[in-house]
Amino acid sequence: MMDIDVGALKSLVREKNLSLDVVVASIEEALLVAYRHSPGASQRARVEVDRRTGHVIVWAVETDDEGNAVGEYDDTPADFGRVAATTAGQVLRQRLLEVTDDATVDEFTGRVGSLVSGTIQQGRDPSKIFVDLGGGVEGVIPPAEQVPADDYSHGRRIKAVVTEVRRGPRGPVITLSRTHPDLIRRLFALES
């Protein structure tokens, strides 16, 4: 028997402002993939999570001799509970990450052309300057947007203009500039 704690799931979905239907559908998809990797799995199956009880059932398609669907039967593996709990956790973490990334992209897209400040961090690529913008958000100053005379020492506070925001394979990519024409104008505006 396999169940997901619906109360906890609903509470987390409300707290993080997610759609229960989207999260449950994602869990069902992930569980179907996990089921298909189990020995003797039917290739024609679906996973159903009862949104009231959290009970999980794998429904496999029963076919006649010609391969026509004639019904469904419960083909939930005996050890599926552990797999389902792990999968549900992974799917939820992924959804939360996507929501956080979407919020970051939305926030910084609205700030393109604006002045931001942050702290220079040691980066993986020495040609790029990585800037901690706070709240776990990182910006990058590519070589073409750097001023050679600037001090880019680790831990130094720096101001830059947001020039581009996009989704990358590892989350939001926020491109910053120290050479943008608006940088000087915005810095002078701060002084006056």
GICORZI-V608755 format. One record per pair of residues at least 12 apart in sequence whose ideal C-beta (glycine too) atoms are under 8 Angstrom apart, sorted by the first residue. I is the first residue (numbers start at 1). J is the second residue. Records with the same first field share a line. If there is no record, write none. Layout:
I=J, J
This chain:
1=55, 81
2=55, 56, 57, 76, 80, 81, 84
3=53, 54, 55, 56, 81
4=27, 49, 54, 56, 84, 85, 88
5=54
6=51, 52, 53, 54
9=23, 24, 54, 88, 92
12=92
16=96, 99
17=99
18=95, 96, 99
20=51
22=95
23=91, 92, 95
24=49, 51
26=91, 94, 95
27=49, 84, 87, 88, 91, 92
28=46, 47, 48, 49
29=47
30=87, 88, 90, 91
31=47, 49, 56, 58, 80, 83, 84, 87, 88
32=45, 46, 47, 58
34=80, 83, 84, 87
35=47, 58, 75, 77, 80
38=77, 80, 83
41=75
42=60, 61, 75
44=60, 61, 63, 69
45=58, 59, 60, 61, 75
46=58, 59
47=59
56=76, 80, 84
57=74, 76
58=74, 75, 76, 77, 80
59=72, 73, 74, 75
60=72, 73, 74, 75
97=171
101=167, 171, 172
104=137, 171, 172, 174
105=165, 166, 167, 172
108=137, 162, 165, 172, 174
109=165
111=162, 165
112=162, 163, 164, 165
113=161, 162, 163, 182
114=161, 162, 186
115=159, 160, 161, 182, 183, 186, 187, 190
116=133, 139, 159, 160, 161, 162, 176
117=133, 157, 158, 159, 160
118=131, 132, 133, 134, 139, 157, 158, 160
119=131, 132, 155, 156, 157, 158
120=132, 152, 153, 154, 155, 156, 157, 158
121=138, 154
122=154
123=140
127=142, 143
128=140, 141, 142, 143
129=141, 146, 152, 158
131=158, 160, 176
133=174
137=172, 174
138=174
139=160, 162, 174, 175, 176
140=173, 174, 175, 176
141=160, 175, 176, 177, 178
142=175
144=179
145=160, 163, 175, 176, 177, 178, 179, 180
146=178, 179
147=178, 179
150=178
158=178
159=183, 187
160=176, 177, 178, 180, 183
161=176, 177, 180, 182, 183, 186
162=174, 175, 176
163=175, 176, 177, 180
